[in-house]
């Protein structure tokens, strides 16, 4: 079940028995901090869950190294467009092989062939000699959730259209990428989530996919931040934040352990933290098992022996 930041916060305050104190500054600051740490912990432990985003950037003439766009954790593949041709670049992960390439005193071709990922940036070889477009799929490390749901006003939707028109709404560009749902329970299509593609004005936005429900006029809705995790993982977050609260502010280690057990195993009494324990099918460990066979390994170019600087496949003459 998809949860938004507001949903997770409400469940957290219910877990800690403070459901009427969601605006308490100290409790809210503690929740936000713990939510961020638990969210990043889950992301780090299900690295095989595909969380890709396609982005483009431009090269600079004679510049070899480029910083990653914000939020990129690693690059899965990359292409470069020169003229009307798009070339797929091969990754190099060997510092020795990269040094061998850059030791060449001449560039055998003007067309970039390889990229070399480093911690904060990546290199291209041969070095681009002009402005070209590079396109890459990168694995994202999402930022922490902090924004409450928006639900003011009402909206009108048309079956088969991606346009949402509001009355007394306050749509903003910051809502792009968040999730939209209709909350009027009598409306066909209520409860299904759609990602917001773009916002035109305070009263008009566009969904990534068309509205599949029936025509709807003046219905209630909400737009919220939602974790970039499998939906079954969302419920883990309020258990994790409750564990941090009891282990921290409340100094109640017994209750903290119960919620931590729920976070890791789905069971109040299971204290295992063995990620290889196949008997655990719930919690974060169960989630790891569910996604461990999703291959996200990169195709690694391995250099065996001397490398010729000339490649027939790259012998195109550019005009």
C-alpha positions in Angstrom: 0.0 0.0 0.0 1.4 3.4 -1.0 2.0 5.8 1.8 2.9 9.5 1.7 4.9 11.5 4.2 1.7 12.5 6.0 0.6 8.9 6.2 3.9 7.7 7.6 3.9 10.6 10.1 0.4 9.7 11.3 1.3 6.0 11.7 4.4 7.0 13.6 2.6 9.2 16.1 0.0 6.4 16.6 2.8 3.9 17.2 4.3 6.1 19.9 0.9 6.9 21.5 1.2 10.6 20.6 -1.5 10.8 17.8 -2.8 14.1 19.1 0.7 15.7 19.2 1.8 15.7 15.5 2.6 19.4 15.6 4.8 19.1 18.7 8.1 20.7 17.5 10.5 18.4 19.4 8.6 15.2 18.5 8.3 16.3 14.8 12.0 17.1 14.6 12.8 13.7 16.1 10.5 12.0 13.6 11.9 13.8 10.6 15.5 12.9 11.5 14.6 9.2 12.2 12.5 9.0 9.0 15.5 10.1 6.9 17.9 7.6 8.5 15.5 4.7 8.2 14.6 5.6 4.6 18.3 5.7 3.5 18.9 2.5 5.4 16.2 0.7 3.3 17.5 2.2 0.1 21.0 1.0 0.9 19.8 -2.5 1.6 17.8 -3.1 -1.5 20.3 -1.9 -4.0 19.0 -4.4 -6.5 15.6 -2.7 -6.6 15.6 -0.8 -9.9 15.3 2.9 -9.2 16.4 4.5 -12.4 16.1 7.9 -13.9 17.1 9.0 -17.4 18.9 12.3 -17.7 20.8 14.3 -20.3 23.8 16.7 -20.1 26.1 18.5 -22.5 29.8 18.0 -22.9 32.2 20.9 -23.0 35.0 21.1 -25.6 38.3 19.6 -24.3 36.8 18.9 -20.8 37.2 15.3 -19.7 35.5 15.1 -16.3 31.9 15.9 -15.3 30.1 15.9 -12.0 27.1 13.6 -11.5 23.7 15.3 -11.5 22.1 15.7 -8.1 20.7 12.5 -6.6 22.6 10.1 -8.9 24.1 7.2 -7.0 25.7 5.5 -9.9 25.5 5.3 -13.7 24.1 2.2 -15.4 24.7 3.1 -19.1 25.5 6.1 -21.2 25.3 7.2 -24.8 26.6 10.2 -26.6 24.9 11.9 -29.6 27.2 13.3 -32.3 25.3 14.7 -35.3 22.5 12.3 -36.1 24.3 9.3 -34.5 24.0 8.0 -31.0 26.9 5.9 -29.7 26.8 3.6 -26.7 29.8 4.1 -24.4 31.5 1.3 -22.6 32.3 1.6 -18.9 35.8 1.1 -17.6 36.3 0.4 -13.9 40.0 -0.3 -13.9 42.2 2.6 -13.0 45.1 0.9 -14.8 43.1 0.6 -18.0 42.0 4.2 -17.7 45.6 5.4 -17.2 46.7 3.5 -20.3 44.1 5.2 -22.4 45.1 8.7 -21.1 48.8 7.9 -21.6 48.2 8.0 -25.4 49.7 11.2 -26.8 47.1 11.3 -29.6 43.4 10.6 -29.7 42.8 8.0 -32.5 39.2 9.2 -33.0 37.1 12.2 -32.1 34.2 10.0 -31.0 34.0 9.3 -27.3 34.1 5.6 -26.6 34.4 5.1 -22.8 33.3 6.5 -19.5 35.1 6.1 -16.2 32.9 6.5 -13.1 34.6 7.8 -10.0 33.1 8.8 -6.6 32.0 12.3 -7.4 32.3 12.5 -11.2 33.0 10.5 -14.4 35.5 10.8 -17.1 35.1 10.5 -20.9 37.6 9.2 -23.4 38.5 10.3 -26.0 38.0 13.8 -24.6 35.0 15.5 -26.3 36.2 18.1 -28.8 32.8 19.9 -29.1 29.4 20.2 -27.4 27.6 16.9 -27.6 24.6 15.5 -25.7 25.2 12.7 -23.3 22.3 10.6 -22.1 22.5 8.2 -19.2 20.4 6.1 -16.9 21.4 6.5 -13.4 20.4 4.8 -10.2 18.9 7.4 -7.8 19.4 7.8 -4.1 16.2 9.7 -3.1 16.3 12.7 -0.8 14.5 12.5 2.6 10.8 13.1 2.8 9.7 16.3 4.6 6.6 17.8 2.8 3.0 17.3 4.1 0.2 16.4 1.7 -1.7 19.1 -0.2 -5.5 18.8 -0.4 -7.0 22.2 -0.5 -9.8 22.9 -3.0 -11.3 20.3 -5.4 -10.4 19.0 -8.8 -12.1 17.9 -12.0 -10.8 15.1 -14.2 -11.9 13.6 -17.5 -11.6 9.9 -18.5 -8.7 9.5 -20.9 -7.1 12.9 -20.2 -4.0 13.5 -18.1 -5.1 17.1 -17.2 -6.3 17.9 -13.7 -8.1 21.2 -13.3 -8.6 22.6 -9.8 -10.7 25.1 -8.0 -9.2 26.9 -5.0 -6.1 24.7 -5.3 -2.5 25.8 -4.9 -0.5 23.6 -7.3 3.2 24.5 -7.5 6.1 23.3 -9.6 7.5 21.6 -6.5 4.7 19.0 -6.8 6.2 17.6 -10.0 7.2 14.0 -9.3 4.9 13.6 -6.3 1.8 11.4 -6.3 -1.9 12.3 -6.8 -5.0 10.4 -5.8 -8.7 11.2 -5.5 -10.1 10.8 -2.0 -13.9 11.1 -2.6 -15.0 7.6 -1.8 -18.0 7.6 -4.1 -15.9 8.4 -7.2 -14.9 5.5 -9.5 -11.1 5.5 -9.7 -10.7 6.7 -6.1 -7.6 5.4 -4.3 -5.4 4.8 -7.3 -2.2 6.8 -7.4 -0.9 8.8 -10.4 2.5 10.6 -10.5 2.4 14.3 -11.3 4.3 15.1 -14.5 4.1 18.9 -14.7 2.3 21.8 -13.1 1.1 24.6 -15.4 -0.5 26.9 -12.9 -2.0 26.9 -9.4 -5.1 25.3 -10.8 -3.8 23.1 -13.6 -1.4 20.1 -13.5 -0.7 17.1 -15.8 -0.4 13.5 -14.7 2.2 11.1 -16.2 -0.7 8.7 -17.3 -4.2 9.5 -18.2 -7.0 9.4 -15.7 -8.5 5.9 -16.0 -11.6 6.5 -13.8 -14.9 8.0 -14.8 -15.4 11.7 -15.4 -15.1 13.5 -12.0 -16.2 17.0 -11.1 -15.4 18.9 -7.9 -13.9 15.8 -6.1 -11.5 15.8 -3.1 -7.9 14.8 -3.7 -4.4 14.8 -2.2 -0.9 15.2 -3.5 2.0 13.8 -1.5 5.6 12.8 -1.3 5.9 9.0 -1.3 9.0 6.9 -0.8 10.8 5.6 -3.9 10.5 2.1 -2.6 8.3 -0.9 -3.4 4.9 -0.2 -1.9 5.2 -3.1 0.5 8.2 -1.4 2.1 6.4 1.8 3.0 4.9 0.3 6.2 8.4 -0.4 7.5 9.2 3.3 7.9 6.8 4.1 10.8 8.0 1.0 12.7 11.6 2.1 12.2 11.0 5.6 13.3 9.1 4.4 16.4 12.0 2.2 17.3 14.3 5.2 17.1 12.0 7.3 19.2 11.7 4.7 22.0 15.4 4.0 21.9 16.2 7.7 22.0 13.8 10.3 23.5 11.9 7.7 25.6 14.9 5.6 26.6 12.6 2.5 26.6 14.9 -0.2 25.1 12.3 -3.0 25.4 9.7 -1.2 23.3 12.4 0.0 20.9 13.5 -3.6 20.3 9.9 -4.6 19.5 9.5 -2.0 16.8 13.0 -2.7 15.5 12.1 -6.4 15.2 9.0 -5.4 13.2 11.2 -3.2 11.0 13.7 -6.0 10.2 11.6 -9.2 10.3 7.9 -8.3 10.5 7.7 -10.1 13.8 7.6 -8.4 17.2 9.7 -11.3 18.8 12.1 -12.2 16.0 15.5 -10.7 16.9 17.4 -12.0 13.9 19.3 -9.5 11.7 20.7 -12.2 9.4 20.0 -10.9 5.9 20.6 -14.4 4.5 17.9 -16.0 6.7 15.5 -17.5 4.2 13.0 -18.2 7.0 12.2 -14.5 7.3 9.7 -13.4 4.7 8.6 -10.0 6.1 10.2 -6.8 7.2 13.3 -5.4 5.6 15.1 -8.8 5.5 12.1 -10.3 3.6 12.2 -7.3 1.3 15.9 -7.9 0.6 15.0 -11.5 -0.4 12.2 -10.4 -2.7 14.5 -8.1 -4.7 17.8 -9.9 -4.5 17.5 -11.6 -7.9 16.8 -8.4 -9.8 20.0 -7.9 -11.7 21.4 -4.4 -11.9 25.0 -5.4 -12.6 26.8 -3.3 -15.1 28.5 -4.7 -18.2 32.2 -4.3 -17.3 34.7 -3.8 -20.1 37.8 -5.7 -19.1 41.1 -5.1 -20.8 43.1 -8.3 -21.5 46.5 -7.5 -23.0 47.6 -4.5 -25.1 44.7 -2.4 -26.4 44.8 -1.1 -29.9 43.9 2.6 -30.2 42.1 1.9 -33.5 38.6 0.5 -33.7 36.9 -0.2 -37.0 33.5 0.4 -35.5 34.5 4.0 -34.8 36.0 4.8 -38.2 33.1 7.1 -39.3 34.3 10.4 -40.8 32.5 13.3 -39.3 31.7 16.3 -41.5 
